[in-house]
Amino acid sequence: IKIDNLPGSQGPNEYGDYQGTMSNHHKVYENVVNTLNGEDVIDVNGIEGMKTVEIIEAAYKSIDEKTPIFL
């Protein structure tokens, strides 16, 4: 599927041998550091993070198996 007329992005983040597409990783890391230093409160807890990973893994499985996602 080709989608036209999408706005441009900042490009991928560079992580050595890996390129990522999330442009807000630095905000996540900043929140973790500031929370550990007692300067902020955590934005996302571990359960929410694990659920995000489950969704991403389900999406890849759906692509590989050509089946719908059921969560």
All heavy atoms as TSV, in Angstrom:
chain	resi	resn	atom	element	x	y	z
A	1	ILE	N	N	0.856	-1.176	0.000
A	1	ILE	CA	C	0.000	0.000	0.000
A	1	ILE	C	C	0.896	1.231	0.000
A	1	ILE	O	O	1.818	1.339	0.801
A	1	ILE	CB	C	-0.909	0.040	1.243
A	1	ILE	CG1	C	-1.846	-1.164	1.246
A	1	ILE	CG2	C	-1.687	1.331	1.276
A	1	ILE	CD1	C	-2.671	-1.289	2.491
A	2	LYS	N	N	0.602	2.143	-0.890
A	2	LYS	CA	C	1.350	3.385	-0.958
A	2	LYS	C	C	0.431	4.517	-0.512
A	2	LYS	O	O	-0.694	4.639	-0.977
A	2	LYS	CB	C	1.842	3.644	-2.375
A	2	LYS	CG	C	2.669	4.896	-2.491
A	2	LYS	CD	C	3.182	5.098	-3.907
A	2	LYS	CE	C	3.955	6.390	-3.968
A	2	LYS	NZ	N	4.387	6.725	-5.312
A	3	ILE	N	N	0.921	5.327	0.421
A	3	ILE	CA	C	0.151	6.461	0.919
A	3	ILE	C	C	0.864	7.736	0.488
A	3	ILE	O	O	2.023	7.949	0.818
A	3	ILE	CB	C	0.016	6.419	2.450
A	3	ILE	CG1	C	-0.644	5.108	2.884
A	3	ILE	CG2	C	-0.771	7.626	2.947
A	3	ILE	CD1	C	-0.675	4.893	4.371
A	4	ASP	N	N	0.175	8.575	-0.270
A	4	ASP	CA	C	0.746	9.822	-0.748
A	4	ASP	C	C	0.348	10.980	0.165
A	4	ASP	O	O	-0.552	10.868	0.993
A	4	ASP	CB	C	0.258	10.111	-2.171
A	4	ASP	CG	C	0.775	9.095	-3.169
A	4	ASP	OD1	O	1.925	8.651	-3.030
A	4	ASP	OD2	O	0.002	8.736	-4.084
A	5	ASN	N	N	1.008	12.101	-0.016
A	5	ASN	CA	C	0.683	13.360	0.663
A	5	ASN	C	C	0.858	13.308	2.182
A	5	ASN	O	O	0.135	13.978	2.908
A	5	ASN	CB	C	-0.749	13.804	0.331
A	5	ASN	CG	C	-0.956	13.986	-1.155
A	5	ASN	OD1	O	-0.062	14.473	-1.844
A	5	ASN	ND2	N	-2.097	13.580	-1.655
A	6	LEU	N	N	1.807	12.508	2.678
A	6	LEU	CA	C	2.099	12.509	4.108
A	6	LEU	C	C	3.113	13.599	4.412
A	6	LEU	O	O	4.015	13.855	3.608
A	6	LEU	CB	C	2.663	11.158	4.542
A	6	LEU	CG	C	1.700	9.983	4.508
A	6	LEU	CD1	C	2.443	8.703	4.857
A	6	LEU	CD2	C	0.555	10.206	5.468
A	7	PRO	N	N	2.988	14.249	5.566
A	7	PRO	CA	C	3.978	15.267	5.909
A	7	PRO	C	C	5.348	14.630	6.141
A	7	PRO	O	O	5.430	13.467	6.551
A	7	PRO	CB	C	3.430	15.884	7.195
A	7	PRO	CG	C	2.511	14.865	7.757
A	7	PRO	CD	C	1.969	14.088	6.581
A	8	GLY	N	N	6.398	15.368	5.901
A	8	GLY	CA	C	7.750	14.883	6.114
A	8	GLY	C	C	8.056	14.716	7.589
A	8	GLY	O	O	7.380	15.275	8.446
A	9	SER	N	N	9.068	13.930	7.889
A	9	SER	CA	C	9.469	13.719	9.274
A	9	SER	C	C	10.906	14.179	9.449
A	9	SER	O	O	11.575	14.575	8.509
A	9	SER	CB	C	9.341	12.242	9.648
A	9	SER	OG	O	10.290	11.483	8.938
A	10	GLN	N	N	11.376	14.092	10.680
A	10	GLN	CA	C	12.745	14.496	10.986
A	10	GLN	C	C	13.752	13.441	10.573
A	10	GLN	O	O	14.933	13.650	10.668
A	10	GLN	CB	C	12.881	14.745	12.487
A	10	GLN	CG	C	12.043	15.881	12.992
A	10	GLN	CD	C	12.145	16.020	14.492
A	10	GLN	OE1	O	12.707	15.173	15.172
A	10	GLN	NE2	N	11.585	17.094	15.015
A	11	GLY	N	N	13.290	12.308	10.113
A	11	GLY	CA	C	14.190	11.216	9.762
A	11	GLY	C	C	14.424	10.315	10.957
A	11	GLY	O	O	14.018	10.625	12.071
A	12	PRO	N	N	15.070	9.169	10.735
A	12	PRO	CA	C	15.253	8.212	11.823
A	12	PRO	C	C	16.289	8.674	12.829
A	12	PRO	O	O	17.200	9.438	12.509
A	12	PRO	CB	C	15.720	6.949	11.101
A	12	PRO	CG	C	16.371	7.456	9.861
A	12	PRO	CD	C	15.610	8.695	9.480
A	13	ASN	N	N	16.130	8.224	14.065
A	13	ASN	CA	C	17.151	8.433	15.081
A	13	ASN	C	C	18.266	7.433	14.834
A	13	ASN	O	O	18.027	6.314	14.403
A	13	ASN	CB	C	16.568	8.219	16.479
A	13	ASN	CG	C	15.530	9.248	16.827
A	13	ASN	OD1	O	15.642	10.404	16.442
A	13	ASN	ND2	N	14.509	8.854	17.558
A	14	GLU	N	N	19.490	7.821	15.104
A	14	GLU	CA	C	20.648	6.957	14.890
A	14	GLU	C	C	21.087	6.369	16.228
A	14	GLU	O	O	21.334	7.098	17.184
A	14	GLU	CB	C	21.806	7.760	14.284
A	14	GLU	CG	C	21.494	8.400	12.943
A	14	GLU	CD	C	21.418	7.388	11.814
A	14	GLU	OE1	O	21.996	6.291	11.929
A	14	GLU	OE2	O	20.767	7.695	10.802
A	15	TYR	N	N	21.170	5.021	16.296
A	15	TYR	CA	C	21.615	4.319	17.497
A	15	TYR	C	C	22.751	3.379	17.132
A	15	TYR	O	O	22.636	2.174	17.286
A	15	TYR	CB	C	20.462	3.521	18.109
A	15	TYR	CG	C	19.259	4.349	18.472
A	15	TYR	CD1	C	18.117	4.333	17.678
A	15	TYR	CD2	C	19.261	5.156	19.599
A	15	TYR	CE1	C	17.018	5.086	18.011
A	15	TYR	CE2	C	18.157	5.918	19.931
A	15	TYR	CZ	C	17.037	5.868	19.140
A	15	TYR	OH	O	15.939	6.625	19.462
A	16	GLY	N	N	23.822	3.899	16.611
A	16	GLY	CA	C	24.921	3.042	16.189
A	16	GLY	C	C	24.530	2.262	14.946
A	16	GLY	O	O	24.287	2.835	13.888
A	17	ASP	N	N	24.414	0.944	15.093
A	17	ASP	CA	C	24.053	0.083	13.957
A	17	ASP	C	C	22.551	0.033	13.716
A	17	ASP	O	O	22.089	-0.639	12.804
A	17	ASP	CB	C	24.570	-1.340	14.190
A	17	ASP	CG	C	26.081	-1.408	14.188
A	17	ASP	OD1	O	26.712	-0.520	13.584
A	17	ASP	OD2	O	26.634	-2.347	14.786
A	18	TYR	N	N	21.785	0.705	14.548
A	18	TYR	CA	C	20.317	0.638	14.466
A	18	TYR	C	C	19.746	2.023	14.209
A	18	TYR	O	O	20.215	2.998	14.773
A	18	TYR	CB	C	19.751	0.074	15.767
A	18	TYR	CG	C	18.251	0.159	15.862
A	18	TYR	CD1	C	17.438	-0.709	15.147
A	18	TYR	CD2	C	17.638	1.118	16.652
A	18	TYR	CE1	C	16.065	-0.631	15.220
A	18	TYR	CE2	C	16.258	1.205	16.742
A	18	TYR	CZ	C	15.480	0.325	16.025
A	18	TYR	OH	O	14.129	0.412	16.101
A	19	GLN	N	N	18.742	2.101	13.351
A	19	GLN	CA	C	18.017	3.346	13.134
A	19	GLN	C	C	16.605	3.177	13.659
A	19	GLN	O	O	15.918	2.224	13.299
A	19	GLN	CB	C	17.952	3.706	11.655
A	19	GLN	CG	C	19.251	4.157	11.075
A	19	GLN	CD	C	19.079	4.635	9.647
A	19	GLN	OE1	O	18.036	4.463	9.047
A	19	GLN	NE2	N	20.110	5.237	9.107
A	20	GLY	N	N	16.163	4.091	14.525
A	20	GLY	CA	C	14.811	4.042	15.063
A	20	GLY	C	C	13.978	5.170	14.502
A	20	GLY	O	O	14.494	6.124	13.931
A	21	THR	N	N	12.676	5.071	14.668
A	21	THR	CA	C	11.799	6.072	14.097
A	21	THR	C	C	11.090	6.932	15.129
A	21	THR	O	O	10.416	7.873	14.769
A	21	THR	CB	C	10.722	5.404	13.209
A	21	THR	OG1	O	10.010	4.451	13.999
A	21	THR	CG2	C	11.337	4.722	12.013
A	22	MET	N	N	11.194	6.604	16.400
A	22	MET	CA	C	10.513	7.402	17.414
A	22	MET	C	C	11.332	8.658	17.690
A	22	MET	O	O	12.479	8.591	18.106
A	22	MET	CB	C	10.331	6.615	18.707
A	22	MET	CG	C	9.592	7.395	19.763
A	22	MET	SD	S	9.412	6.389	21.234
A	22	MET	CE	C	8.980	7.640	22.399
A	23	SER	N	N	10.733	9.820	17.481
A	23	SER	CA	C	11.478	11.065	17.667
A	23	SER	C	C	11.387	11.590	19.092
A	23	SER	O	O	11.892	12.661	19.381
A	23	SER	CB	C	10.954	12.126	16.697
A	23	SER	OG	O	9.580	12.376	16.951
A	24	ASN	N	N	10.753	10.842	19.998
A	24	ASN	CA	C	10.604	11.314	21.377
A	24	ASN	C	C	11.364	10.483	22.398
A	24	ASN	O	O	11.146	10.630	23.588
A	24	ASN	CB	C	9.116	11.338	21.756
A	24	ASN	CG	C	8.353	12.364	20.971
A	24	ASN	OD1	O	8.852	13.450	20.713
A	24	ASN	ND2	N	7.147	12.023	20.563
A	25	HIS	N	N	12.260	9.604	21.952
A	25	HIS	CA	C	13.011	8.790	22.902
A	25	HIS	C	C	13.735	9.657	23.929
A	25	HIS	O	O	13.778	9.306	25.104
A	25	HIS	CB	C	14.026	7.902	22.191
A	25	HIS	CG	C	13.464	6.604	21.719
A	25	HIS	ND1	N	13.780	6.063	20.500
A	25	HIS	CD2	C	12.603	5.735	22.282
A	25	HIS	CE1	C	13.138	4.922	20.343
A	25	HIS	NE2	N	12.413	4.704	21.408
A	26	HIS	N	N	14.284	10.762	23.486
A	26	HIS	CA	C	15.031	11.604	24.411
A	26	HIS	C	C	14.139	12.108	25.544
A	26	HIS	O	O	14.591	12.261	26.678
A	26	HIS	CB	C	15.684	12.775	23.670
A	26	HIS	CG	C	14.708	13.760	23.100
A	26	HIS	ND1	N	13.962	13.489	21.962
A	26	HIS	CD2	C	14.332	14.989	23.520
A	26	HIS	CE1	C	13.172	14.534	21.712
A	26	HIS	NE2	N	13.375	15.452	22.630
A	27	LYS	N	N	12.871	12.320	25.267
A	27	LYS	CA	C	11.950	12.766	26.323
A	27	LYS	C	C	11.674	11.653	27.321
A	27	LYS	O	O	11.549	11.895	28.521
A	27	LYS	CB	C	10.647	13.266	25.708
A	27	LYS	CG	C	10.821	14.537	24.905
A	27	LYS	CD	C	9.515	14.992	24.308
A	27	LYS	CE	C	9.722	16.248	23.471
A	27	LYS	NZ	N	8.479	16.702	22.851
A	28	VAL	N	N	11.582	10.428	26.829
A	28	VAL	CA	C	11.378	9.279	27.714
A	28	VAL	C	C	12.585	9.121	28.634
A	28	VAL	O	O	12.445	8.978	29.851
A	28	VAL	CB	C	11.138	7.989	26.899
A	28	VAL	CG1	C	11.058	6.771	27.806
A	28	VAL	CG2	C	9.871	8.119	26.059
A	29	TYR	N	N	13.777	9.138	28.045
A	29	TYR	CA	C	14.998	8.985	28.851
A	29	TYR	C	C	15.148	10.131	29.846
A	29	TYR	O	O	15.551	9.926	30.992
A	29	TYR	CB	C	16.233	8.894	27.952
A	29	TYR	CG	C	16.216	7.710	27.022
A	29	TYR	CD1	C	16.639	7.838	25.712
A	29	TYR	CD2	C	15.752	6.471	27.442
A	29	TYR	CE1	C	16.629	6.749	24.850
A	29	TYR	CE2	C	15.738	5.384	26.578
A	29	TYR	CZ	C	16.174	5.525	25.293
A	29	TYR	OH	O	16.163	4.460	24.439
A	30	GLU	N	N	14.834	11.333	29.419
A	30	GLU	CA	C	14.912	12.499	30.316
A	30	GLU	C	C	13.972	12.323	31.503
A	30	GLU	O	O	14.339	12.606	32.638
A	30	GLU	CB	C	14.545	13.755	29.537
A	30	GLU	CG	C	14.648	15.043	30.340
A	30	GLU	CD	C	14.311	16.248	29.471
A	30	GLU	OE1	O	14.926	16.401	28.401
A	30	GLU	OE2	O	13.416	17.012	29.883
A	31	ASN	N	N	12.764	11.814	31.255
A	31	ASN	CA	C	11.811	11.588	32.337
A	31	ASN	C	C	12.330	10.532	33.312
A	31	ASN	O	O	12.214	10.694	34.527
A	31	ASN	CB	C	10.446	11.183	31.782
A	31	ASN	CG	C	9.469	10.805	32.872
A	31	ASN	OD1	O	9.132	9.631	33.017
A	31	ASN	ND2	N	9.016	11.778	33.634
A	32	VAL	N	N	12.933	9.451	32.785
A	32	VAL	CA	C	13.480	8.405	33.654
A	32	VAL	C	C	14.574	8.977	34.549
A	32	VAL	O	O	14.569	8.781	35.766
A	32	VAL	CB	C	14.016	7.214	32.824
A	32	VAL	CG1	C	14.806	6.248	33.705
A	32	VAL	CG2	C	12.878	6.496	32.131
A	33	VAL	N	N	15.511	9.700	33.961
A	33	VAL	CA	C	16.615	10.275	34.730
A	33	VAL	C	C	16.093	11.263	35.764
A	33	VAL	O	O	16.484	11.225	36.943
A	33	VAL	CB	C	17.644	10.948	33.793
A	33	VAL	CG1	C	18.667	11.749	34.580
A	33	VAL	CG2	C	18.331	9.903	32.922
A	34	ASN	N	N	15.202	12.158	35.348
A	34	ASN	CA	C	14.665	13.152	36.280
A	34	ASN	C	C	13.861	12.506	37.392
A	34	ASN	O	O	13.892	12.974	38.539
A	34	ASN	CB	C	13.821	14.181	35.535
A	34	ASN	CG	C	14.655	15.087	34.658
A	34	ASN	OD1	O	15.867	15.204	34.841
A	34	ASN	ND2	N	14.027	15.724	33.690
A	35	THR	N	N	13.144	11.432	37.086
A	35	THR	CA	C	12.392	10.717	38.120
A	35	THR	C	C	13.339	10.077	39.121
A	35	THR	O	O	13.137	10.171	40.340
A	35	THR	CB	C	11.472	9.653	37.489
A	35	THR	OG1	O	10.542	10.308	36.619
A	35	THR	CG2	C	10.709	8.883	38.547
A	36	LEU	N	N	14.401	9.433	38.622
A	36	LEU	CA	C	15.380	8.814	39.516
A	36	LEU	C	C	16.088	9.850	40.386
A	36	LEU	O	O	16.480	9.556	41.524
A	36	LEU	CB	C	16.401	8.016	38.709
A	36	LEU	CG	C	15.856	6.764	38.014
A	36	LEU	CD1	C	16.917	6.162	37.097
A	36	LEU	CD2	C	15.374	5.738	39.026
A	37	ASN	N	N	16.229	11.062	39.880
A	37	ASN	CA	C	16.859	12.138	40.645
A	37	ASN	C	C	15.873	12.884	41.541
A	37	ASN	O	O	16.240	13.860	42.184
A	37	ASN	CB	C	17.537	13.141	39.699
A	37	ASN	CG	C	18.795	12.572	39.086
A	37	ASN	OD1	O	19.488	11.768	39.700
A	37	ASN	ND2	N	19.099	12.979	37.862
A	38	GLY	N	N	14.611	12.452	41.562
A	38	GLY	CA	C	13.602	13.078	42.403
A	38	GLY	C	C	13.111	14.413	41.890
A	38	GLY	O	O	12.511	15.180	42.634
A	39	GLU	N	N	13.319	14.696	40.614
A	39	GLU	CA	C	12.940	15.984	40.031
A	39	GLU	C	C	11.669	15.903	39.195
A	39	GLU	O	O	11.223	16.900	38.641
A	39	GLU	CB	C	14.088	16.495	39.145
A	39	GLU	CG	C	15.389	16.670	39.898
A	39	GLU	CD	C	16.585	16.833	38.967
A	39	GLU	OE1	O	16.414	16.786	37.731
A	39	GLU	OE2	O	17.701	16.993	39.493
A	40	ASP	N	N	11.083	14.718	39.061
A	40	ASP	CA	C	9.913	14.530	38.209
A	40	ASP	C	C	9.166	13.304	38.705
A	40	ASP	O	O	9.642	12.593	39.595
A	40	ASP	CB	C	10.370	14.334	36.752
A	40	ASP	CG	C	9.295	14.681	35.723
A	40	ASP	OD1	O	8.146	14.938	36.115
A	40	ASP	OD2	O	9.623	14.696	34.518
A	41	VAL	N	N	7.997	13.052	38.141
A	41	VAL	CA	C	7.255	11.817	38.412
A	41	VAL	C	C	7.228	11.005	37.125
A	41	VAL	O	O	7.236	11.565	36.021
A	41	VAL	CB	C	5.814	12.093	38.903
A	41	VAL	CG1	C	5.846	12.782	40.255
A	41	VAL	CG2	C	5.024	12.916	37.918
A	42	ILE	N	N	7.181	9.692	37.267
A	42	ILE	CA	C	7.247	8.817	36.099
A	42	ILE	C	C	6.029	9.015	35.205
A	42	ILE	O	O	4.907	9.144	35.685
A	42	ILE	CB	C	7.414	7.351	36.528
A	42	ILE	CG1	C	7.842	6.494	35.358
A	42	ILE	CG2	C	6.158	6.816	37.173
A	42	ILE	CD1	C	8.459	5.186	35.752
A	43	ASP	N	N	6.275	9.092	33.902
A	43	ASP	CA	C	5.194	9.287	32.930
A	43	ASP	C	C	4.546	7.971	32.516
A	43	ASP	O	O	3.342	7.923	32.267
A	43	ASP	CB	C	5.719	9.986	31.672
A	43	ASP	CG	C	6.030	11.458	31.911
A	43	ASP	OD1	O	5.433	12.063	32.810
A	43	ASP	OD2	O	6.883	11.997	31.184
A	44	VAL	N	N	5.339	6.909	32.398
A	44	VAL	CA	C	4.836	5.619	31.938
A	44	VAL	C	C	5.372	4.543	32.878
A	44	VAL	O	O	6.572	4.467	33.105
A	44	VAL	CB	C	5.300	5.318	30.494
A	44	VAL	CG1	C	4.809	3.955	30.043
A	44	VAL	CG2	C	4.827	6.399	29.535
A	45	ASN	N	N	4.458	3.717	33.410
A	45	ASN	CA	C	4.930	2.666	34.308
A	45	ASN	C	C	5.321	1.418	33.517
A	45	ASN	O	O	5.118	1.334	32.301
A	45	ASN	CB	C	3.874	2.345	35.376
A	45	ASN	CG	C	2.602	1.762	34.803
A	45	ASN	OD1	O	2.628	0.972	33.872
A	45	ASN	ND2	N	1.476	2.159	35.370
A	46	GLY	N	N	5.881	0.446	34.202
A	46	GLY	CA	C	6.368	-0.770	33.553
A	46	GLY	C	C	5.278	-1.557	32.848
A	46	GLY	O	O	5.504	-2.129	31.777
A	47	ILE	N	N	4.089	-1.610	33.453
A	47	ILE	CA	C	2.989	-2.356	32.838
A	47	ILE	C	C	2.601	-1.716	31.506
A	47	ILE	O	O	2.386	-2.417	30.514
A	47	ILE	CB	C	1.786	-2.434	33.799
A	47	ILE	CG1	C	2.166	-3.296	35.006
A	47	ILE	CG2	C	0.548	-2.990	33.096
A	47	ILE	CD1	C	1.152	-3.298	36.129
A	48	GLU	N	N	2.529	-0.383	31.465
A	48	GLU	CA	C	2.200	0.300	30.208
A	48	GLU	C	C	3.285	0.051	29.165
A	48	GLU	O	O	2.993	-0.146	27.978
A	48	GLU	CB	C	2.022	1.794	30.440
A	48	GLU	CG	C	0.800	2.131	31.264
A	48	GLU	CD	C	0.764	3.585	31.697
A	48	GLU	OE1	O	1.835	4.208	31.813
A	48	GLU	OE2	O	-0.338	4.094	31.921
A	49	GLY	N	N	4.530	0.053	29.590
A	49	GLY	CA	C	5.637	-0.224	28.668
A	49	GLY	C	C	5.569	-1.635	28.115
A	49	GLY	O	O	5.774	-1.860	26.922
A	50	MET	N	N	5.274	-2.609	28.993
A	50	MET	CA	C	5.168	-3.996	28.543
A	50	MET	C	C	3.992	-4.169	27.577
A	50	MET	O	O	4.093	-4.921	26.600
A	50	MET	CB	C	5.013	-4.931	29.742
A	50	MET	CG	C	6.302	-5.090	30.519
A	50	MET	SD	S	6.284	-6.156	31.997
A	50	MET	CE	C	4.741	-6.962	32.017
A	51	LYS	N	N	2.879	-3.482	27.830
A	51	LYS	CA	C	1.735	-3.575	26.934
A	51	LYS	C	C	2.093	-3.023	25.547
A	51	LYS	O	O	1.693	-3.587	24.529
A	51	LYS	CB	C	0.542	-2.822	27.517
A	51	LYS	CG	C	-0.739	-3.025	26.757
A	51	LYS	CD	C	-1.180	-4.476	26.780
A	51	LYS	CE	C	-2.479	-4.674	26.053
A	51	LYS	NZ	N	-2.842	-6.081	25.932
A	52	THR	N	N	2.865	-1.952	25.514
A	52	THR	CA	C	3.311	-1.392	24.237
A	52	THR	C	C	4.134	-2.416	23.455
A	52	THR	O	O	3.929	-2.602	22.255
A	52	THR	CB	C	4.125	-0.110	24.462
A	52	THR	OG1	O	3.305	0.841	25.134
A	52	THR	CG2	C	4.637	0.476	23.161
A	53	VAL	N	N	5.046	-3.102	24.143
A	53	VAL	CA	C	5.869	-4.121	23.490
A	53	VAL	C	C	4.985	-5.262	22.990
A	53	VAL	O	O	5.181	-5.770	21.879
A	53	VAL	CB	C	6.971	-4.638	24.441
A	53	VAL	CG1	C	7.693	-5.837	23.847
A	53	VAL	CG2	C	7.958	-3.522	24.761
A	54	GLU	N	N	3.986	-5.668	23.782
A	54	GLU	CA	C	3.069	-6.730	23.350
A	54	GLU	C	C	2.335	-6.339	22.067
A	54	GLU	O	O	2.157	-7.164	21.166
A	54	GLU	CB	C	2.056	-7.033	24.440
A	54	GLU	CG	C	2.622	-7.768	25.629
A	54	GLU	CD	C	1.583	-7.944	26.738
A	54	GLU	OE1	O	0.380	-7.685	26.499
A	54	GLU	OE2	O	1.989	-8.338	27.832
A	55	ILE	N	N	1.910	-5.087	21.987
A	55	ILE	CA	C	1.196	-4.614	20.803
A	55	ILE	C	C	2.111	-4.638	19.585
A	55	ILE	O	O	1.719	-5.076	18.497
A	55	ILE	CB	C	0.612	-3.206	21.042
A	55	ILE	CG1	C	-0.507	-3.287	22.084
A	55	ILE	CG2	C	0.132	-2.574	19.738
A	55	ILE	CD1	C	-0.959	-1.934	22.616
A	56	ILE	N	N	3.337	-4.178	19.751
A	56	ILE	CA	C	4.294	-4.174	18.638
A	56	ILE	C	C	4.586	-5.601	18.181
A	56	ILE	O	O	4.589	-5.893	16.982
A	56	ILE	CB	C	5.598	-3.440	19.042
A	56	ILE	CG1	C	5.308	-1.955	19.254
A	56	ILE	CG2	C	6.697	-3.658	18.003
A	56	ILE	CD1	C	6.423	-1.196	19.938
A	57	GLU	N	N	4.800	-6.517	19.150
A	57	GLU	CA	C	5.062	-7.908	18.788
A	57	GLU	C	C	3.857	-8.532	18.084
A	57	GLU	O	O	4.016	-9.300	17.132
A	57	GLU	CB	C	5.436	-8.708	20.039
A	57	GLU	CG	C	6.815	-8.362	20.571
A	57	GLU	CD	C	7.151	-9.083	21.866
A	57	GLU	OE1	O	6.227	-9.597	22.541
A	57	GLU	OE2	O	8.345	-9.135	22.209
A	58	ALA	N	N	2.651	-8.200	18.534
A	58	ALA	CA	C	1.445	-8.729	17.891
A	58	ALA	C	C	1.324	-8.216	16.457
A	58	ALA	O	O	0.900	-8.954	15.557
A	58	ALA	CB	C	0.208	-8.354	18.696
A	59	ALA	N	N	1.709	-6.971	16.242
A	59	ALA	CA	C	1.660	-6.411	14.896
A	59	ALA	C	C	2.633	-7.142	13.972
A	59	ALA	O	O	2.276	-7.509	12.842
A	59	ALA	CB	C	1.977	-4.917	14.926
A	60	TYR	N	N	3.853	-7.387	14.453
A	60	TYR	CA	C	4.822	-8.126	13.626
A	60	TYR	C	C	4.339	-9.552	13.358
A	60	TYR	O	O	4.461	-10.056	12.246
A	60	TYR	CB	C	6.199	-8.159	14.297
A	60	TYR	CG	C	6.996	-6.903	14.092
A	60	TYR	CD1	C	7.301	-6.063	15.154
A	60	TYR	CD2	C	7.465	-6.552	12.829
A	60	TYR	CE1	C	8.028	-4.906	14.958
A	60	TYR	CE2	C	8.201	-5.397	12.620
A	60	TYR	CZ	C	8.484	-4.582	13.702
A	60	TYR	OH	O	9.210	-3.443	13.506
A	61	LYS	N	N	3.773	-10.210	14.375
A	61	LYS	CA	C	3.256	-11.566	14.193
A	61	LYS	C	C	2.126	-11.573	13.164
A	61	LYS	O	O	2.040	-12.462	12.317
A	61	LYS	CB	C	2.767	-12.122	15.532
A	61	LYS	CG	C	2.264	-13.530	15.450
A	61	LYS	CD	C	1.840	-14.034	16.825
A	61	LYS	CE	C	1.308	-15.466	16.719
A	61	LYS	NZ	N	0.861	-15.969	18.023
A	62	SER	N	N	1.265	-10.565	13.241
A	62	SER	CA	C	0.159	-10.449	12.302
A	62	SER	C	C	0.669	-10.321	10.870
A	62	SER	O	O	0.128	-10.923	9.950
A	62	SER	CB	C	-0.705	-9.241	12.661
A	62	SER	OG	O	-1.682	-9.004	11.692
A	63	ILE	N	N	1.720	-9.551	10.702
A	63	ILE	CA	C	2.314	-9.391	9.369
A	63	ILE	C	C	2.903	-10.719	8.892
A	63	ILE	O	O	2.668	-11.140	7.772
A	63	ILE	CB	C	3.398	-8.291	9.391
A	63	ILE	CG1	C	2.748	-6.916	9.611
A	63	ILE	CG2	C	4.209	-8.303	8.101
A	63	ILE	CD1	C	3.724	-5.827	9.954
A	64	ASP	N	N	3.686	-11.367	9.773
A	64	ASP	CA	C	4.333	-12.622	9.391
A	64	ASP	C	C	3.318	-13.719	9.056
A	64	ASP	O	O	3.496	-14.463	8.097
A	64	ASP	CB	C	5.230	-13.139	10.529
A	64	ASP	CG	C	6.485	-12.306	10.692
A	64	ASP	OD1	O	6.846	-11.564	9.761
A	64	ASP	OD2	O	7.105	-12.391	11.772
A	65	GLU	N	N	2.245	-13.803	9.870
A	65	GLU	CA	C	1.270	-14.867	9.694
A	65	GLU	C	C	0.080	-14.455	8.828
A	65	GLU	O	O	-0.811	-15.266	8.572
A	65	GLU	CB	C	0.786	-15.349	11.066
A	65	GLU	CG	C	1.892	-15.945	11.890
A	65	GLU	CD	C	1.438	-16.391	13.282
A	65	GLU	OE1	O	0.241	-16.213	13.606
A	65	GLU	OE2	O	2.295	-16.894	14.032
A	66	LYS	N	N	0.070	-13.190	8.408
A	66	LYS	CA	C	-1.034	-12.664	7.592
A	66	LYS	C	C	-2.391	-12.924	8.249
A	66	LYS	O	O	-3.333	-13.380	7.629
A	66	LYS	CB	C	-0.979	-13.233	6.181
A	66	LYS	CG	C	0.274	-12.829	5.428
A	66	LYS	CD	C	0.314	-13.461	4.051
A	66	LYS	CE	C	1.481	-13.040	3.208
A	66	LYS	NZ	N	2.778	-12.991	3.760
A	67	THR	N	N	-2.436	-12.621	9.549
A	67	THR	CA	C	-3.674	-12.777	10.327
A	67	THR	C	C	-3.956	-11.488	11.074
A	67	THR	O	O	-3.058	-10.701	11.343
A	67	THR	CB	C	-3.539	-13.911	11.357
A	67	THR	OG1	O	-2.438	-13.613	12.231
A	67	THR	CG2	C	-3.305	-15.249	10.682
A	68	PRO	N	N	-5.221	-11.254	11.449
A	68	PRO	CA	C	-5.541	-10.052	12.213
A	68	PRO	C	C	-4.951	-10.099	13.620
A	68	PRO	O	O	-4.648	-11.164	14.143
A	68	PRO	CB	C	-7.064	-10.039	12.278
A	68	PRO	CG	C	-7.534	-11.292	11.652
A	68	PRO	CD	C	-6.369	-12.038	11.120
A	69	ILE	N	N	-4.818	-8.935	14.214
A	69	ILE	CA	C	-4.319	-8.824	15.583
A	69	ILE	C	C	-5.478	-8.998	16.552
A	69	ILE	O	O	-6.502	-8.356	16.432
A	69	ILE	CB	C	-3.655	-7.456	15.827
A	69	ILE	CG1	C	-2.448	-7.266	14.933
A	69	ILE	CG2	C	-3.266	-7.292	17.289
A	69	ILE	CD1	C	-1.843	-5.879	15.014
A	70	PHE	N	N	-5.298	-9.888	17.532
A	70	PHE	CA	C	-6.276	-10.045	18.617
A	70	PHE	C	C	-5.540	-9.855	19.924
A	70	PHE	O	O	-4.680	-10.645	20.275
A	70	PHE	CB	C	-6.919	-11.432	18.572
A	70	PHE	CG	C	-7.719	-11.688	17.329
A	70	PHE	CD1	C	-7.234	-12.493	16.318
A	70	PHE	CD2	C	-8.971	-11.096	17.168
A	70	PHE	CE1	C	-7.975	-12.727	15.167
A	70	PHE	CE2	C	-9.722	-11.325	16.021
A	70	PHE	CZ	C	-9.223	-12.139	15.023
A	71	LEU	N	N	-5.841	-8.793	20.643
A	71	LEU	CA	C	-5.208	-8.532	21.933
A	71	LEU	C	C	-6.180	-8.715	23.057
A	71	LEU	O	O	-7.330	-8.521	22.962
A	71	LEU	CB	C	-4.620	-7.125	21.980
A	71	LEU	CG	C	-3.541	-6.830	20.942
A	71	LEU	CD1	C	-3.147	-5.364	21.012
A	71	LEU	CD2	C	-2.340	-7.699	21.185
